[in-house]
């Protein structure tokens, strides 16, 4: 796209960002990986925890659901706080909460204590998603923002790819308690990273966290149709990964018959699919632009939803019939989320923390609601074949509404090369 001479001059005189694209991508990936890492590391141990505490599958699923709840709600707090107090201090504080909750889980003597620890873990981990996107928006915009979010996605794929393996092997050799020691170490490492490697990207402004200002900010976000439709597209694709985590261990371990270690290896399909989708987007973006590739990703999401809807109802669950459609869904969502996140946050540079927080809240809230519904449905296979295709359909419809709004804008994002 040719730039106007005035735009070229502005770009030439604009101050360099306080952190490079590479550093922002690496820090952002480590931050945003905390949530998926905590989920993927934990899920292989869920059936064993049922036996250890002599409780029910539903009770242990509740520990995952409350992790989502803490994760979702806390974003609404840490995001705006970072707008007023700064990204670094909020990141450090919430990571210390996460590490302390992990230690609490190690010494849990009842399922109730473990559930409480997981809830607190979710609160601490919430800062990762909120800060990563806010920092990107602080420093970059438009296609550059989508490109960095895409890089974050590629790096992020490594965490969920290795976490189930680490979780499964750690549990088999050292027991499920050791999993939470690994989480505590990760939390302390990221807190140290925030202290020594992260540069502050927003000026301290306490007026942004006054109750009246917060209410006005969230009212503005919730009243913006572009934000809502783009956020719903992101939530109903990315949220699937959190929803499906509540049933996959029980389908693949209890019904298909995998061991905890094998389960971790099979989960590589999901992570590899996400990485492949991110790499495909990386190669195609220079030619087509991130926004023009969203319909391609959503087409794959729709096809995966249809396969899941039919295969899991016609045949007994197996690794190909469960992970095949889920892998295709994950490939598609990797092509959707960078542009959808950028589209949602683009107009809100001053309140990037709050916008990122609400975007993350909707994403995690969708995952939580989907997980709760699947738990209440009882049969995990039937639940997966029903809820995930429904969310896929919602994503397609949401982006269609966003496109309609965007085309009426003076400078449509979707038409930029």
C-alpha positions as CSV (number, residue, x, y, z in Angstrom):
1,X,0.0,0.0,0.0
2,X,1.5,3.4,-1.1
3,X,1.8,5.9,1.7
4,X,1.0,9.7,1.4
5,X,4.2,11.8,1.7
6,X,2.8,13.3,5.0
7,X,2.4,9.8,6.4
8,X,6.0,8.9,5.3
9,X,7.3,12.0,7.1
10,X,5.4,11.1,10.3
11,X,6.7,7.6,10.2
12,X,10.2,8.8,9.7
13,X,10.0,11.2,12.7
14,X,8.0,9.0,15.0
15,X,10.1,7.9,18.1
16,X,11.2,4.3,18.2
17,X,9.2,2.1,20.4
18,X,10.7,1.5,23.9
19,X,10.9,-2.2,23.0
20,X,11.5,-3.9,19.7
21,X,9.0,-6.1,17.9
22,X,11.1,-9.2,18.8
23,X,11.2,-8.4,22.5
24,X,7.5,-7.5,22.6
25,X,6.7,-10.8,20.8
26,X,8.8,-12.9,23.2
27,X,7.6,-11.2,26.4
28,X,4.0,-11.2,25.1
29,X,4.2,-14.9,24.3
30,X,5.6,-15.8,27.7
31,X,2.9,-13.7,29.4
32,X,-0.1,-15.0,27.4
33,X,1.2,-18.6,27.8
34,X,0.6,-18.6,31.5
35,X,-3.1,-19.5,31.2
36,X,-2.8,-22.3,28.6
37,X,0.3,-23.6,30.3
38,X,-1.6,-23.8,33.6
39,X,-4.5,-25.6,31.9
40,X,-2.4,-28.0,29.8
41,X,-0.1,-28.9,32.6
42,X,-3.0,-29.7,34.9
43,X,-5.4,-31.6,32.7
44,X,-3.4,-34.9,32.5
45,X,-3.7,-35.1,36.3
46,X,-7.4,-34.6,36.5
47,X,-8.5,-38.3,36.5
48,X,-5.8,-39.1,39.1
49,X,-6.9,-36.2,41.3
50,X,-10.4,-37.7,41.3
51,X,-9.0,-40.9,42.8
52,X,-6.6,-39.2,45.2
53,X,-9.3,-37.1,46.9
54,X,-12.0,-39.8,46.5
55,X,-14.2,-37.3,44.7
56,X,-16.2,-37.0,41.5
57,X,-15.3,-36.1,37.9
58,X,-17.6,-33.1,38.2
59,X,-15.8,-31.8,41.3
60,X,-12.4,-31.9,39.6
61,X,-13.9,-30.2,36.5
62,X,-15.1,-27.5,38.8
63,X,-11.5,-26.7,39.7
64,X,-10.9,-26.0,36.0
65,X,-14.1,-24.0,35.6
66,X,-13.2,-21.9,38.6
67,X,-9.7,-21.3,37.2
68,X,-11.5,-19.9,34.1
69,X,-13.8,-17.8,36.3
70,X,-10.9,-16.3,38.2
71,X,-9.0,-15.8,35.0
72,X,-11.9,-14.1,33.3
73,X,-13.0,-11.8,36.1
74,X,-9.5,-10.7,37.2
75,X,-8.8,-9.4,33.8
76,X,-11.4,-6.7,34.3
77,X,-9.4,-5.6,37.3
78,X,-5.7,-6.0,36.2
79,X,-6.3,-4.4,32.8
80,X,-7.6,-1.0,34.0
81,X,-5.2,-1.0,36.9
82,X,-2.3,-1.3,34.5
83,X,-3.7,1.7,32.5
84,X,-3.3,3.8,35.7
85,X,-0.4,2.2,37.6
86,X,1.7,0.8,34.7
87,X,2.1,-2.5,33.0
88,X,5.2,-3.7,35.0
89,X,4.0,-3.4,38.6
90,X,0.7,-5.0,37.9
91,X,2.4,-7.9,36.0
92,X,4.7,-8.5,39.0
93,X,2.0,-8.4,41.6
94,X,-0.4,-10.8,39.8
95,X,2.4,-13.2,38.9
96,X,3.3,-13.4,42.6
97,X,-0.4,-14.2,43.4
98,X,-0.2,-17.0,40.8
99,X,3.0,-18.4,42.4
100,X,1.6,-18.3,45.9
101,X,-1.6,-20.1,44.8
102,X,0.5,-22.8,43.1
103,X,2.2,-23.4,46.4
104,X,-1.2,-23.5,48.1
105,X,-2.2,-26.3,45.7
106,X,0.8,-28.3,46.5
107,X,-0.2,-28.5,50.2
108,X,-4.0,-28.9,49.5
109,X,-5.5,-31.6,51.8
110,X,-9.0,-31.5,50.3
111,X,-10.6,-31.0,46.9
112,X,-12.1,-27.8,48.3
113,X,-8.7,-26.3,49.0
114,X,-7.4,-27.4,45.6
115,X,-10.4,-25.7,43.9
116,X,-9.8,-22.5,45.9
117,X,-6.1,-22.6,44.9
118,X,-7.0,-23.0,41.2
119,X,-9.4,-20.0,41.5
120,X,-6.5,-17.9,42.9
121,X,-4.2,-19.2,40.2
122,X,-6.7,-18.0,37.6
123,X,-6.7,-14.6,39.2
124,X,-2.9,-14.4,39.0
125,X,-2.7,-15.8,35.5
126,X,-5.2,-13.3,34.1
127,X,-2.5,-10.6,33.9
128,X,-0.7,-12.5,31.1
129,X,-3.4,-12.1,28.5
130,X,-4.4,-8.6,29.5
131,X,-0.8,-7.3,29.5
132,X,0.4,-9.0,26.4
133,X,-2.2,-7.4,24.1
134,X,-2.1,-4.1,25.9
135,X,1.6,-3.8,25.5
136,X,1.3,-4.6,21.8
137,X,-1.4,-1.9,21.4
138,X,0.7,0.6,23.4
139,X,3.5,0.3,20.8
140,X,2.1,-0.9,17.5
141,X,-1.1,-0.7,15.4
142,X,-2.9,-2.1,12.4
143,X,-1.1,-4.8,10.3
144,X,2.0,-4.4,12.5
145,X,0.0,-5.2,15.5
146,X,-1.5,-8.3,13.8
147,X,2.0,-9.4,12.7
148,X,3.3,-9.2,16.3
149,X,0.2,-11.1,17.6
150,X,0.8,-13.7,15.0
151,X,4.5,-14.1,16.2
152,X,3.2,-14.4,19.7
153,X,0.8,-17.1,18.5
154,X,3.7,-19.1,17.0
155,X,5.8,-18.8,20.1
156,X,2.8,-19.5,22.3
157,X,2.2,-22.8,20.5
158,X,5.3,-24.2,22.1
159,X,3.9,-23.8,25.6
160,X,0.7,-25.9,25.2
161,X,2.6,-28.3,23.0
162,X,5.1,-29.1,25.8
163,X,2.9,-28.6,28.9
164,X,0.8,-31.8,28.6
165,X,4.0,-33.8,28.1
166,X,5.7,-32.1,31.0
167,X,2.5,-32.6,33.1
168,X,2.0,-36.2,32.2
169,X,5.6,-37.2,32.8
170,X,5.9,-35.1,36.0
171,X,2.8,-36.8,37.3
172,X,4.0,-40.3,36.4
173,X,7.4,-39.9,38.0
174,X,6.8,-37.4,40.9
175,X,3.0,-37.3,41.4
176,X,0.5,-34.6,40.7
177,X,1.7,-32.4,43.5
178,X,4.9,-31.7,41.6
179,X,2.9,-30.2,38.7
180,X,2.1,-27.2,40.9
181,X,5.7,-26.8,41.9
182,X,6.5,-26.4,38.2
183,X,3.7,-23.8,38.0
184,X,5.2,-21.9,41.0
185,X,8.6,-21.8,39.3
186,X,7.1,-20.5,36.1
187,X,5.2,-17.7,37.9
188,X,8.4,-16.6,39.8
189,X,10.4,-16.7,36.5
190,X,7.9,-14.4,34.7
191,X,7.8,-12.0,37.6
192,X,11.5,-11.7,37.4
193,X,11.3,-11.2,33.7
194,X,8.8,-8.3,34.2
195,X,11.3,-6.7,36.6
196,X,14.4,-7.0,34.5
197,X,13.4,-7.3,30.9
198,X,10.1,-5.4,30.5
199,X,10.1,-1.7,29.7
200,X,7.1,0.4,30.9
201,X,4.9,1.3,28.0
202,X,2.3,3.6,29.6
203,X,2.5,6.7,31.7
204,X,1.2,6.5,35.2
205,X,-2.2,8.2,35.4
206,X,-4.3,7.5,38.4
207,X,-7.3,9.3,36.9
208,X,-7.8,6.3,34.6
209,X,-8.6,4.0,37.6
210,X,-11.1,6.2,39.3
211,X,-14.5,4.3,39.6
212,X,-16.3,6.9,37.4
213,X,-13.6,6.7,34.7
214,X,-13.6,2.9,34.8
215,X,-17.4,2.7,34.4
216,X,-17.2,5.2,31.5
217,X,-14.5,3.2,29.8
218,X,-16.3,-0.1,30.0
219,X,-19.6,1.5,28.9
220,X,-17.8,2.9,25.9
221,X,-16.3,-0.5,25.0
222,X,-19.6,-2.3,25.5
223,X,-21.4,0.2,23.4
224,X,-19.0,0.0,20.4
225,X,-20.3,-2.5,17.8
226,X,-17.0,-2.9,16.2
227,X,-15.5,-3.9,19.5
228,X,-18.3,-6.3,20.4
229,X,-18.4,-8.1,17.0
230,X,-14.6,-8.5,16.7
231,X,-14.4,-9.6,20.4
232,X,-17.1,-12.2,19.9
233,X,-15.3,-13.6,16.9
234,X,-12.2,-13.9,19.0
235,X,-14.1,-15.3,22.0
236,X,-16.0,-18.0,20.1
237,X,-12.9,-19.3,18.4
238,X,-10.2,-19.0,21.1
239,X,-12.7,-19.8,23.9
240,X,-13.1,-23.3,22.4
241,X,-9.7,-24.3,23.6
242,X,-10.7,-23.6,27.2
243,X,-14.1,-25.2,26.9
244,X,-12.8,-28.4,25.4
245,X,-10.2,-28.8,28.1
246,X,-12.9,-29.7,30.6
247,X,-13.8,-32.9,28.6
248,X,-10.8,-34.0,26.6
249,X,-9.1,-35.8,29.5
250,X,-12.2,-37.8,30.3
251,X,-12.8,-38.6,26.6
252,X,-9.2,-39.6,25.7
253,X,-8.1,-41.2,29.0
254,X,-11.3,-42.7,30.3
255,X,-13.2,-43.6,27.1
256,X,-10.4,-44.0,24.5
257,X,-8.0,-45.5,27.0
258,X,-4.9,-43.4,26.8
259,X,-2.4,-43.1,29.7
260,X,-1.6,-39.6,31.1
261,X,1.7,-39.6,29.3
262,X,0.1,-40.6,26.0
263,X,-2.6,-38.0,26.4
264,X,0.1,-35.4,26.6
265,X,1.7,-36.6,23.4
266,X,-1.7,-36.7,21.6
267,X,-2.4,-33.1,22.7
268,X,0.6,-32.2,20.4
269,X,-1.9,-32.4,17.6
270,X,-3.7,-29.4,18.9
271,X,-0.6,-27.4,19.5
272,X,1.0,-28.4,16.2
273,X,-2.2,-27.3,14.4
274,X,-2.1,-23.9,16.1
275,X,1.5,-23.5,15.1
276,X,0.9,-24.6,11.6
277,X,-2.0,-22.1,11.3
278,X,0.1,-19.3,12.7
279,X,3.0,-20.1,10.3
280,X,0.6,-20.2,7.3
281,X,-0.8,-16.8,8.3
282,X,2.8,-15.5,8.6
283,X,3.6,-16.5,5.0
284,X,0.3,-15.2,3.6
285,X,0.0,-11.9,5.4
286,X,2.5,-9.9,3.3
287,X,0.4,-10.7,0.2
288,X,-3.2,-10.6,1.4
289,X,-3.1,-8.9,4.8
290,X,-4.3,-10.3,8.1
291,X,-7.9,-9.2,7.8
292,X,-8.5,-10.6,4.3
293,X,-7.4,-14.1,5.6
294,X,-10.0,-14.2,8.4
295,X,-12.7,-15.7,6.2
296,X,-10.3,-18.5,5.2
297,X,-9.7,-19.3,8.9
298,X,-13.4,-19.1,9.6
299,X,-14.1,-21.4,6.7
300,X,-11.8,-24.0,8.3
301,X,-13.5,-23.5,11.6
302,X,-16.9,-24.1,10.0
303,X,-15.7,-27.3,8.3
304,X,-14.1,-28.6,11.5
305,X,-17.4,-27.8,13.4
306,X,-19.4,-29.8,10.8
307,X,-16.9,-32.8,11.1
308,X,-17.1,-32.7,14.8
309,X,-20.9,-32.6,14.8
310,X,-21.2,-35.7,12.5
311,X,-18.2,-37.9,13.4
312,X,-18.6,-37.9,17.1
313,X,-22.3,-38.7,16.8
314,X,-21.9,-41.5,14.2
315,X,-18.8,-43.3,15.5
316,X,-17.2,-44.3,18.8
317,X,-14.7,-41.7,20.0
318,X,-11.1,-42.3,18.9
319,X,-8.0,-40.2,18.6
320,X,-8.6,-39.4,14.8
321,X,-12.3,-38.6,15.2
322,X,-11.7,-36.4,18.3
323,X,-8.4,-34.7,17.5
324,X,-8.8,-34.5,13.7
325,X,-11.6,-32.0,13.7
326,X,-10.2,-30.2,16.8
327,X,-6.8,-29.8,15.0
328,X,-8.5,-28.3,12.0
329,X,-10.5,-26.0,14.2
330,X,-7.3,-24.9,15.9
331,X,-5.5,-24.3,12.6
332,X,-8.4,-22.0,11.5
333,X,-8.6,-20.0,14.7
334,X,-4.8,-19.3,14.5
335,X,-5.6,-17.5,11.3
336,X,-8.5,-15.6,12.9
337,X,-7.4,-14.3,16.3
338,X,-4.5,-11.8,15.4
339,X,-6.8,-9.8,13.1
340,X,-9.9,-10.1,15.3
341,X,-7.9,-8.9,18.4
342,X,-6.4,-6.0,16.5
343,X,-9.8,-5.0,15.1
344,X,-11.3,-5.0,18.6
345,X,-8.5,-2.9,20.3
346,X,-7.6,-0.6,17.4
347,X,-9.7,2.4,18.5
348,X,-8.7,2.3,22.2
349,X,-5.1,3.2,22.5
350,X,-5.6,5.3,25.6
351,X,-7.4,2.5,27.4
352,X,-5.6,-0.5,25.9
353,X,-5.4,-2.3,29.2
354,X,-9.2,-2.1,29.7
355,X,-9.9,-3.0,26.1
356,X,-7.5,-6.0,26.3
357,X,-9.1,-7.0,29.7
358,X,-12.6,-7.0,28.3
359,X,-11.5,-8.8,25.2
360,X,-9.9,-11.5,27.4
361,X,-12.9,-11.6,29.7
362,X,-15.2,-12.4,26.8
363,X,-12.7,-15.0,25.6
364,X,-12.4,-16.7,29.0
365,X,-16.0,-16.2,29.8
366,X,-17.0,-18.0,26.6
367,X,-14.6,-20.8,27.6
368,X,-16.1,-20.9,31.1
369,X,-19.7,-21.0,29.9
370,X,-18.9,-23.6,27.3
371,X,-17.1,-25.8,29.9
372,X,-19.9,-25.5,32.4
373,X,-22.5,-26.4,29.8
374,X,-20.5,-29.5,28.7
375,X,-20.1,-30.5,32.4
376,X,-23.8,-30.2,33.0
377,X,-24.6,-32.3,29.8
378,X,-22.9,-35.3,31.4
379,X,-21.8,-37.3,28.4
380,X,-18.5,-35.5,27.4
381,X,-18.6,-36.8,23.8
382,X,-22.1,-35.6,23.2
383,X,-21.2,-32.3,24.8
384,X,-18.2,-31.8,22.6
385,X,-20.2,-32.6,19.5
386,X,-22.8,-30.0,20.4
387,X,-21.1,-27.0,22.1
388,X,-18.0,-26.7,19.9
389,X,-19.9,-26.6,16.6
390,X,-22.3,-24.0,18.1
391,X,-19.4,-21.8,19.1
392,X,-17.9,-22.2,15.6
393,X,-21.1,-21.0,14.0
394,X,-21.3,-18.0,16.4
395,X,-17.7,-17.0,15.3
396,X,-18.7,-17.0,11.6
397,X,-21.8,-14.9,12.2
398,X,-20.0,-12.4,14.5
399,X,-17.3,-11.7,11.8
400,X,-20.0,-11.2,9.2
401,X,-21.5,-8.5,11.3
402,X,-18.1,-6.9,11.9
403,X,-17.4,-6.9,8.1
404,X,-20.7,-5.2,7.5
405,X,-19.8,-2.5,10.0
406,X,-16.2,-2.2,8.8
407,X,-17.2,-1.6,5.2
408,X,-19.2,1.4,6.3
409,X,-16.1,2.9,7.9
410,X,-14.1,5.7,6.2
411,X,-10.9,3.5,6.2
412,X,-12.0,-0.1,6.4
413,X,-9.4,-2.4,8.0
414,X,-10.7,-5.4,6.0
415,X,-9.8,-3.7,2.7
416,X,-6.2,-2.8,3.6
417,X,-3.5,-4.9,1.8
